[in-house]
Amino acid sequence: MNDTERKLYNILSLIVDDADKRKEKVIAIDSRTFEEVKGKEVKIKLNIASLESMKKDIKELEE
């Protein structure tokens, strides 16, 4: 697994782990059918070094 894949894996793991801990709730209403759209909120805490590294990675990927 290269560095970029490892970082993506870590982020996805954080999102899934946090979502698994939370309860499902209505997050939207479908504008066509007016049915409830259920989902989960996710909160992620990142330290500044990680955030700056992610910004750098995004710029590199955009090039």
C-alpha positions as CSV (number, residue, x, y, z in Angstrom):
1,M,0.0,0.0,0.0
2,N,1.6,3.3,-1.0
3,D,1.4,6.5,1.1
4,T,-1.6,8.0,-0.6
5,E,-3.6,4.7,-0.3
6,R,-2.6,4.5,3.3
7,K,-3.9,8.0,4.0
8,L,-7.1,7.4,2.2
9,Y,-7.6,4.1,4.1
10,N,-7.0,5.9,7.4
11,I,-9.6,8.6,6.6
12,L,-12.2,6.1,5.5
13,S,-11.6,4.1,8.6
14,L,-12.2,7.1,10.8
15,I,-15.4,8.0,8.9
16,V,-16.8,4.4,9.1
17,D,-15.8,4.0,12.8
18,D,-17.5,7.2,13.8
19,A,-20.6,6.5,11.7
20,D,-21.0,3.1,13.3
21,K,-21.1,4.7,16.8
22,R,-23.9,7.1,15.9
23,K,-27.7,6.6,15.5
24,E,-29.4,6.7,12.2
25,K,-31.6,9.8,11.7
26,V,-33.4,11.8,9.0
27,I,-30.8,13.9,7.3
28,A,-32.9,15.2,4.4
29,I,-36.3,15.0,2.6
30,D,-36.3,13.9,-1.1
31,S,-37.7,16.8,-3.1
32,R,-39.4,14.6,-5.7
33,T,-41.0,12.0,-3.4
34,F,-41.0,13.9,-0.1
35,E,-39.7,10.7,1.6
36,E,-37.3,10.9,4.4
37,V,-33.6,10.2,3.6
38,K,-32.0,8.5,6.6
39,G,-28.3,8.6,7.3
40,K,-25.7,9.4,10.0
41,E,-23.7,12.5,10.9
42,V,-20.0,12.1,11.2
43,K,-17.6,14.2,13.2
44,I,-13.8,14.0,12.7
45,K,-11.2,15.6,14.8
46,L,-7.9,16.3,13.0
47,N,-4.8,17.8,14.3
48,I,-3.3,20.8,12.5
49,A,-0.3,18.8,11.1
50,S,-2.7,16.2,9.5
51,L,-4.9,18.9,8.1
52,E,-1.9,20.7,6.5
53,S,-0.7,17.4,5.1
54,M,-4.1,16.7,3.5
55,K,-4.2,20.2,2.0
56,K,-0.7,19.5,0.4
57,D,-1.9,16.1,-0.9
58,I,-5.0,17.7,-2.5
59,K,-2.9,20.3,-4.3
60,E,-0.5,17.5,-5.6
61,L,-3.4,15.4,-6.8
62,E,-5.0,18.4,-8.6
63,E,-1.8,18.9,-10.7
